[in-house]
Amino acid sequence: MSYVDEVIERVIKENPNEPEFHQAVREVLDSLKVVVDANEEAFRKDALLERIVNPERQIKFRVPWIDDNGNVQVNTGYRVQFNSAIGPYKGGIRLHPSVNLGIIKFLGFEQIFKNSLTGLPIGGGKGGSDFDPKGKSDREIMSFCQSFMTELCKYIGADTDVPAGDIGTGAREIGYMYGQYKRIRGVFEGVLTGKGLSYGGSLARKQATGYGLLYIVEEMLKCKGDSLEGKTAIVSGAGNVAIYAIEKAQQLGAKVLTASDSTGWVYDPEGIDLEALKEIKEVKRARLTEYKNYRPNSEYHEGRGVWTVKADIALPCATQNELDLDDAKALVANSVKVVAEGANMPTTREATEYLQENGVVFLPGKAANAGGVATSALEMSQNSERLHWSFEEVDSKLQGIMINLFHNIDDAAKKYGFEGNYVAGANIAGFEKVVDAMNAQGIV
Ligand code: NDP
């Protein structure tokens, strides 16, 4: 059995009931086989793969809070500090009822390589809770966030671990968490990113993941003598990543036909009305059913279905495993040219392979959505030097990072004989830097 297969088997045995974590490890290690085979003796001697699939630390804690009726509620909180070889742990906090340790580990593992690809000094981590923010009042959100941070603040800091937003954690939640951190630790430091502009946040952080996604797609198309101008796109999700992906796609001349949330999706043949979408999701925090009130010619459908709409480009921006093999078949049948992941692992393994086998250009999330964490690292830099950069300065740095990132994964794919396979390119390029740092630092 190969070293890679041995380690995958061990991960499955030692981490039962964590299918998403198994999926992420398998996807990364399988595509690294060529690199691992070439260095097998040295990697085995140092148990390199065993170390890379084992988090440096994982913290699980109780989060008690009081709801508006005076009842005590209890959730579970997590922080997985996966790998600090190249910098302080960095990765978001997910608040969603589906959160469990396996989900946080899959996200933390992916984050190691994504953060490495940005070229910035940030290690990999992730956190969250099974708390469901939907339907909660502001006071309940605050009560939860304060309790969550009361425990989490013991393990994080501006130079050790810097969490950020993710599903369910936006500016409001970051604000409440930051206030509690400052109150308990007594320091005003850049311990969280995605902060409000009045207390250390960075301009363009809110837009960064969605904008970055379109910057990398545009660069890939440019290398093929093409561009986004005049293309049609289908987007899933209607949260932070989806909204700003739609905004940048439209700015670059594409027409976006869809958006979705966990209950349904909208098809707007005239192109999504971004102001309406922002008002529904960012201001009213309402469901997409409302979209029809703004755009009578649009269609609302219950359930899933975004991937059945004909378009040139598909951008999954909601959640993991939201694009399966049947969806991939529908996309290929509709002649989609590009799939770029705004969300983390939204495409199943079978779907990814089907798309690649059928000539669809596939940009994996760890490269395509790295603009968010890259801009978080720029927020950390601004906090450290106590300066505030302009929107244009941050946006142009983000653009530069995404362009470099594309060429980095493209070159890595070519170097190992996988030209055009950006899954392999991203995993290899991300891995090589982390391994170099781990080797330099000894067996730790
Ligand atoms: P948000 O919470 O802002 O939005 C998530 C969107 O996806 C919402 O429209 C939500 O619908 C939908 N959604 C969530 N879970 C499900 C589900 N199980 N089924 C169907 N729809 C679902 O999150 P973000 O936009 O921040 O994150 C989206 C994805 O991008 C995640 O995978 C995240 O890890 C990834 N990501 C985010 C980054 C960031 O900077 N925010 C950076 C890099 C990656 P509803 O409101 O109905 O729940």
Residues whose N, C-alpha, C, O or C-beta is under 5 A from the ligand:
A	BS01	NDP	G165 D166 I167 G168 T209 G237 A238 G239 N240 V241 A242 S260 D261 S262 T263 C317 A318 T319 Q320 G342 A343 N344 N369 G372
